[in-house]
Amino acid sequence: MPESNRTATLTFDNKSIEMPIYSPSVGPDVIDIRKLYAQGDVFTFDPGFTSTAACESSITYIDGDKGELLYRGYPIEQLAEKSTYLESCFLLLYGELPTTTQLRDFVHRVTRHTMVHEQMHYFFRGFRRDAHPMATLVGVVGAMSAFYHDSLDINDPWQREVAAIRLIAKLPTLAAMAYKYSLGQPFVYPRNDLDYASNFLHMCFSVPAEPYQVNPVLAKAMDRIFLLHADHEQNASTSTVRLAGSSGANPFACIAAGIACLWGPAHGGANQACLEMLREIGTVDRIPEYIARAKDKNDSFRLMGFGHRVYKNFDPRAKVMKESADEVLDLLGIHNNETLKVAKELERIALEDPYFIEKKLYPNVDFYSGIILEAMGFPTSMFTPIFALSRTVGWISQWKEMLGEKDQKIGRPRQLYVGPTKRDYTDIAGR
Ligand code: ACO
């Protein structure tokens, strides 16, 4: 915790409470309200955590007004251009960019853990064939607790480390298996001679009956998608992982909780929802109708892939993702696709429309990632599993950071209770 040399004073009901103010290395100051209840007998009220820092962290920093995202201080644009996903994983997990030897060792460790317990293949077969891959993924990641007993002790730093490597290494395998299962195709074993992204494409798109050559441009784009999604500060799924972990739950259970939270359309599920929306709009001439619906207070429809809780200028990941989208579409010769035309026109109109400008609603990362993933051949149902596998390193880094805290406490928010006051039970006949 940084030193505090300033205080904020809260005065109410003849009480005056002094609270320390801490200055972060960058970003808004934080008022420490931890003594507020003990000294003032009041809670704070902040549903949605719009003004609440729930933890101290040194992993990722976002400046929503500047459109800045830093992993351990390094701008996302530089990492996207110069780094790789696994190098950035090392950075997120351990705090510094690796040396050549450290990177080689880390890549080796991850690569040697890509296979999953053979019995997990049978576990998969319990799911309905048409299960959404996210449903399968939540289940099998939670079930890893049943397969890897030797990395469940959260008080043992070595076991925490093994669990972290296992999760980063096995998530692509499990996500690819979820996909293959939904297609009715045989599972494809990982290939340790391929890099992380190429191996994932291999496990998703190859079949035993014929050779499959990974396209290096697609592998690079895939790696970049992983990197851009690797961490994002205290978002909903990360906070879920922290909250689950704060009770001492095992790492596989915590990551399964994060995957469940990510699934929602307001969060990681937005990439699937966005592409489905583009398809539903169908043709450029129908865009005004959807823009009108998005603005209508009585219509719950929102333009998926637009807006962000923190970014109020632009989403820096979206900028990089847009470049990648252009590269991939060029490579695949996709120029006249109707969905793409709708996306481009929607983006143009929304960026010029006063409603979107006033509310600071810009295309977010999900707006472009879906376009690339579709061009690569992934069905929309795989978009969120791909997000989940990319984010696993962020979740596990934040989980490890939390467990390393000196005074780590179980997360336990309070409430503004508005229900009935105490009353006596009435017998059913008298109700
Ligand atoms: N389309 C139309 N209007 C919108 C949109 C949108 N996509 N997003 C926000 N608004 C409007 C709201 O109606 C609200 O209007 P009001 O002030 O008149 O009531 C205002 O903008 C503020 O919106 P909030 O919901 O209060 O903003 P919040 O920060 O809570 O929500 C969120 C952020 C959930 C991302 C929201 O913008 C949204 O639902 N977007 C679509 C889903 C999406 O793309 N999610 C992906 C986020 S990125 C990620 O998780 C990787």
Residues whose N, C-alpha, C, O or C-beta is under 5 A from the ligand:
A	BS01	ACO	P265 A266 H267 G268 A270 A294 F301 R302 L303 M304 G305 F306 G307 H308 R309 K359 N364 D366
